[in-house]
Amino acid sequence: MQNQAAISLHSSLFSIAPRTNNGLLSPYPHTLRNTRLRRNNCSNYSVLNCTGIEIPVPKQRLNSQSFCNGSVEDDKLKAVGVKEFDVATLGNLCVDIVLNVPQLPPKPLDQRQAYMEQLSNSSPDKKYWEAGGNCNMAIAAARLGLRCVTIGHVGDEIYGNFLLDVLRNEGISMVEMNEQNDIVDHSHAAYETLLCWVLVDPLQKHGFCSRADFSKEPAFNWMSKLSTEVKTAIKRSKIIFCNGYGFDELSPGMLISSLEYAVEVGTSIFFDPGPRGKSLLSGTPEEQRALDKFLKLSDVLLLTSEEAESLTGIVNPIMAGQELLQKGVRTKWVIIKMGPKGSILITASSISCAPAFKVNVMDTVGCGDSFVAAVAFGFIHKLPLVYTLTIANAVGAATAMGCGAGRNVATLKQVVELMTGLNLNEDDIFWDELLNEHLDVQVVTLLTKMIINGSNIQPNRTSLPKVVSELLPMLECRPKKQAFA
């Protein structure tokens, strides 16, 4: 089966009865608790500066001390507003435990609970562990040469140490969300690294579960305010990315505070509501308010066509995207992911479309996260919009060719091989029908494998060979991964 990676990833979620305080999902219930604040040195390498795209590179060097309040570096930041990170991810840091199971948990609540209790009684081998959640986006972005920092909570136990090792090896910084002097009960299971059990049945259907599903309260509801270090990381980043699963960990108030601070310091906001968007739309008043703020204040919104319909009630994906764009206060791009058909980028004056690449799909986990990493790449480097969609489709599809997410997301070599293969899943009838009613009112651009010379047929067509020839030099001169000090 051939498919494209930019699709909804968590359609088979299941949940279990609330059990947040007894280590139900922790195979090692007696591991050490978090007793320290993690502060990794930040990578400091030049952003891409190829094919005439000029990005200012700050001369200041980040180090662990520069995160301290009142430092000389902080004074410089206040004066010049340096953005030394390309992308920061907010929350949703977890370790995936990927297991093949004979069948997914049964539907009755008590049976599902018993199933998971039995599963968690055995300690999974480390070979089944993988970095998950927003680590997928950060790793994919770092492999494209972007400078990344993850913001979230990681416990001081074996899973937390594993997660930090993965991030460090990928050249990604991590900032702990809680203040160093916060008084918290680290003996409580709520302070452990979040685990997500990824269960795969013989038909390759997925089930996902974490302790965040066990309670009406977010997993890290004990966090009450943004720390100084978190604010500094947001301020120093060009983009901050949050998805709907952040609501499973952080309170709506914390998310709103992060959002409003990003607006204040001029950091662009990327938001992907994912499958959680629909439930948040009918959630608590606080969740609804936070969702509304994200939809209005984000610079870039990313949704599948089904998610766009659930938030707007509009079936046509372009019209749904335009509705979200019109309701937004700061929204510049709305990107609609169309699965095996491709993707669409909508602005106030244009519509850009790119068919998907043809690939043999092995696993769709992490594809959407990889897709957004490449969108961030295009946004930062001000690529033509259809170029951004092309590389995003390629990165998402390359991830789908592998098994699982985390360290298994697309490598740059895989992305280049896929793009240079020029194997698009073109469907002229589909795109003609979708775009026909928009040709007279907006600039419409469509990526195609070949362009017939002398054709005046709308929409405007951009050839894939041309796009690839201009993207490759940028990717080839990406900065090398930096090791942590």
N, C-alpha and C positions, 0 to 999 in steps of 0.2 A: 504494500500500500504506500502510495506517495502522498506526502502531506507537507505543509509548511509549519514552521515552528511557532509562529506568533498566534497561539490559540489560548483559550482558557485552560488553566492547568489543574484546577482543584474542583472539578465537577463531581468527584466521587467522595467528598468529605463525609466522614461520619463522626459522631460524638459519643461520649460515654458519660455516665452519671458523674456529677461533681464529686471529686475526691482530691482536693488540692493539698491536703495537709498530711498525707500518709505515705508519700513516695510510691504510689501505685504504679507509675510508669518509670520509676527509677530502678534499674537493675542493680545499682549500687547505693542503697539507701543510707549507708554510713560514710559516704565520701565527705571530704573536707568542705566546709562552707566558705563563702567568699569573705575574706578578712582584709583585703587590700584593694586599693584603687590601681587599675592597670593604666600605664601611661607609656605607650610605645613611641619611639622616635618616628618622625614623619619623613617620608620619602621626599627628596628635593631634587627633581630632575626637570629639565626643560620640556615644555609641551611641544607638540608637533609644530613645525614652522616650515611647511613644504608647499609647493605649487602655488606660491604667492599668498598663502593664508598667513597673516601676521597676528600672532598672539603675544601680548606683552608678558615677559618673564620676570618676576620679582627677583631682586638680588638677595633679599633677606633669607636666612636659612632657619627653618623651623627646628626646634629641638624640644626636649621634654620640659625644659625650664620656661620656654616661651609661652606655655599654656597657663603659667601662673598669673594671678591677678596682680596688676600694677607693674608688670615687667616692662623693660625698655621696648621689647618687641610689641607688646600690647599698645604702648603709646604710639608706636609707628603705625600700627594698624588703624588706630583711631584717626590718625592724620591722613593716611593715603588709601585706606580700604583695600589692602592687598588681598588677592584671592589666590592662595598658594595651593589649594586643592582644586581639582576639577569636579569631583563628585563626592558627596557625603550621603550615606544611607542612614535612615532613621529607624531604629528598632528592627524587629523581626530577624534577630540573630539566633540561630538554633543549630543543633546537631541532628541530622537525619539518621535514623536507624533503618536501613533498607533491608527488608526481609521478604523472601519468597514464602508464601503461605498456601496451604491447600485450598483455603477459601477465605473470603473476607468475613469479618464479624457478622453474626446474624442480626436481624433488625430489632427483636425485642430487647428492651433496655437492660434487663437483668442478665440476659445471655451475653450481650456485648460486654458488660462489665466483667463477667466471669471469664470471657475469652481474653480480654486484655490483662486481667490479673494473672492468668496462666502464662501468657506471653512474657510478662515482665518478671516473672519468677526466674527465668533463665537469663544469664548474662550474655549479651550478644558479643561475638568476637569483634575486635576492632576493625576487621576487614569490612564489616557491614556499616561502619560509621562514615558519614560524609557531612561536610559543611552544607548548611541549607539556608533557606529564607533569603534575606537580602545579601548573604555572602555570595549567592549566585550572580547577582547583578554586579557586585563589587569586583569579583574575580574576572568576569567577562569584560568589564570596563578596563581593569588593570592590564589585561592581555591585549587591549587595543592601544595601550600606552597612556591611558588616563591616570592621573594621580588620585588615589581613592582613600577615604577614611570611613570607617563604619562607626556609627554611634549607637550604643545600646548597652545591654547588661549581659555579662558573662560571669558565671559562678567560678569560684576558686576550687574546682575539683577536676577530675580527669577529663570530663567532657569539655569544660571551659578551657583547659590547657590545650586540648586537641584542637579546638576551634581557633585559638590564638596562634597556634603553630601553623595552621593552614593559611591564615591571613598573612602572617609574617613571611611565609615562604612565597606568597604571591605578591609581596611588596605592598601590602595594604596596612594602613594604620588603624588603630582602634581606640576610641575614647569611651570610657565608662560613664554611664549616665548619672549615677548617684554621686553626691558630694563626698569628699574624703572624710569629712567629719560628721556625716549623717549617722544617726543612731538607729541601727537596724538589727533585728534578731537574725543573724546569719545562720543560726541552727535550724531555721524554718525552711521547709522544702521549697517555699516560694522564691528563695534566693538562689536556687540552683540554676544552672544553665538549662534553657528550655530544650527539651527533646521532642522531636517529631518522628513518630513511627510511620514509615512509608511501607505499606504492605502491598505486595504484588501477587495476584492469584495466577493460576496457570494460563488464564486467558489474557494476561497482561493488563488487567484492570487494577487501578490503584485505589487504596484507601489511605487517608491521612488522619493522624490523631496526635494530639499533644495535651498536656495538662491544661492548656489555655482553653480547651473545649469543655472542661469540667466545671466551670463556674461562670456565673453571670458577670463577675468582676474580671477585669484584665489580669493577666498573670503577674504583672509587676505593678499592681495598683498601689503599692507602698511608695512609689515615686511621686513626689508632690510638686517639684519645681525643677527648672532647668539649671544645671550646675554651671559654674563659670567656664569650665572646660568645654562643655557642650555648646554654650553660646559662642565661644571662641572658634570652635570647629565649624559651626554653621557660618559664622562671619567670614571665615577664611576659605569657604567653598563657593565655587561658581554655581553649583547645582546641589540641591538637597532632594533626595528621592524618598518617597514614602508610598507604601501600598496599603490596601485594605486590611491586610493581616496585622498591621501595626496596631489596630484597634484591639486585637486579641492580647496584646502585651501592655500597652500604655493607655492611660485614661484619656478620654476625650479632651480634658483640660490640658494635659501635658502635650497632646498633639497640637491643640490650638495654640498653645504658647510657642511651640517650635515653629509653627506656620507663621504666626504674627512676627516673631523675631526675624525669621528669614526675610520677610517682606521689609522689615525695618532696616536690615543691613544690606539689602540689595542682592540677596542670593536667590537665584531662579528656583522655582518649585516644580518638581515633576511628581505627578500623582497617578497611580494606577489602582482604582478601587477594587478590581478583581471581582470574584464571586461574592465577596463580602459587601459590595456596594448595594445589592438588593436588600440584604438583611439590615444594613445600616439605615437605609431609606425608611424602614418601618421600625427602627430600633428605639432606644430611649431618647427623650428630648435632647440630652447631651450629645448622643451619637449623631442624631439628625443635624444638630447645629454644627458639629465638627465636619460632617460630610459636606454640608452646604458650603462651609467656608473653604474647604479644599477644592470643591468644584468651581468656586468663584475666584479664588485667589491664586490658583496654580497657573504657572506659565504654560505648562504642557500637561495635557490629559491623555492617558493611554487606556483604551478599552477594547474589548472584543465587540463585535457587532451585537451579540446577545446582551452584553452588559450595557451598551449604549441604549439599546431598546428598553431594558429594564429601568433605566434612570430617566428616560424621556417619554416612553410610551410610543416612540416613533420607530417603525420597522425599517424604513429606508436608512441605511447606515450613514450616508452623506448628510441627509436632512437631520438625523439625530445628532451628528457631530456639529452641524451648524447651529442647532438649538443650544447645545452646551457652550459653544463659542460665544453666542449672543448673550447668554446669561452670565458669562464670566466677566469679571472685573479686570483681571490682568491676563486672561488667557490669550496666548498667541497661537498655539497649535492644539488641535485635537486629532489624535491618531486613532484610527479604527483598524483593528486587526481582524482580517477576514479568513483566518485559517488557511486552507490550501489554495485559496484564491489570491491571497496577497495582503496588501495593506494600503491604507489611504491616509493622507495627511491634509488636513483642512485648515486653512487660515481665513482671515476676513476677506481676502481678495482672490484666493486660489484654491484649487484642488489638485493634489498630486497623487498619482496611483502607481503602484509597482506590483506586478504579479509575483507570486512566490517562486522560489527555486524548487525544482523537482529533486526530492531526496527519498531514500529509503528510511522511513521513520523507525527508530528503535525505541525511543522513550521521549515523551514530551515534557517531562519534569524539568523545569529550569529554562524552558525555551522562551517564555514571556519575559523572564528576568534578563536573559541574554539580549533579547530584542531591545529592551529599554536602554541597556548599556550602550548599544550602538546608536540609538537615537540621541543619547547624551553626547556621544562623539560628534555627530553631525551638528547638533545644536551649538556646541562649544566652538567648533571650527567653521561655523557659518557656511556649511556646505549647501549647494542647491538642494531643494527639498526632496526631489526624486532621488538624488544621490544618497541622502540620509535614509530613505526607505529601502534603497537597494542594499546598503551595507547592513541595515537592521534585519531585513529578511534573510540575508546570508548568515549572519551570526546566529539568529534564532534557528534556522534550518540546520546549520552545522551542529548545534547542540542536540537537535533531535536525532541526529545520526549516531549519537553515543548512547551510553546507558547511565542515566541518573544525572544529577546536577553537581554543584560544588566544584571539585577539581575536574569533573568530567565535562564542564561546559566547553564551548567551542574554543579551540586554539586559533591563533592567527593564521597558521599554516592551513588549517582546515577551511577557514573563511576564504582565504585567497584562492585555494583550489576550487572551491565551490563557485566563486564569482567568475573565475577564468574559464570554467566549464561552460558558461553561457547557456545553461539549461533551464530556461524559464517555463513555468507552467502557464503558458499564454492561453487565454480564452477570450477571443475578440467579441464574441456574442455577449458574454457576461458583462464586459466592461462597456460595450456600446450601449446596452440597455440601461446600465446603471448611470452612465454619464450623460446620456442624450439630453436630458432636460436641464442640464447645468451649463451647456456649452455656450449659450448666449449671454450669460450673466457673469461668468467668472473665467479666469484663466485656468484652463484644465491641461494637465500634463500627464502623459502615460508612458511608462517605461516599456519598451518593446525590444525584442531581440534584433530585429532588422528594420530599417526604414526604407521604403520605396522612394527613390529619387523623384522629385517633382510632384509628390503627392500633397494636395492641399486639404486632405481629410482631417477634420478635427476629431479628437483633441490634438494638441501639440504632442509630438512623439519624440522621445529621447532614446537613443539606441544604447543598449546594454554595453556593447564593446567600448563605446565612447566613455561611458560612466566608469567602467572598470579601468580603462587606461589612465584615467585621471585620479582614481582612488588609490591605485597600487603604489605610486611613489610616496604618498602620504603614509601608508601603512608600513612601507619598507624602512622609512626613517623614523619610526616610532622610538621613543626613549627606552633604554634598557631598564629592566627591573632593578630596583635598588634594594640592597639588603639592609636590615635594621641594624642600628648601632648597638 
